Amino acid sequence: MHATESYGEMMKNGLYRCCVFTGHCPSKLPWKYDEKDERCVALKRVLTEQISKLAAEGVTDFYAEMALGVDTWAAMAGLDLRGTKNAGREIIVIDPITLSISCGETALSPAHP
């Protein structure tokens, strides 16, 4: 990325087309495992809004390691957008221990030979 290149220019040039979800597990959040808590509901709403916005701006691949909490909620929000105009192309489940991501390529490769 060149220092003068804006985010919009990078998107147009195809430099950014993926997003990786990561976040806290429920035990680290104030509401713990209570998904009906208004703060959790608000977080899920923001995740859906942001994923929709990213997809509308050209992000096509969303990666999630599927840990409990934010990772899973973000992946579920992405899946809920399937069939809408702002849906990404894929939700890709990754195992961070055995795989590494090569963003911009379609392949996942073993982290350790």
PyMOL commands that set and color helices and strands:
alter all, ss='L'
color gray80, all
select helices_A, chain A and resi 7-12+26-28+38-56+70-80
alter helices_A, ss='H'
color red, helices_A
select strands_A, chain A and resi 18-21+61-64+90-93+99-101+108-110
alter strands_A, ss='S'
color yellow, strands_A
deselect
rebuild
show_as cartoon
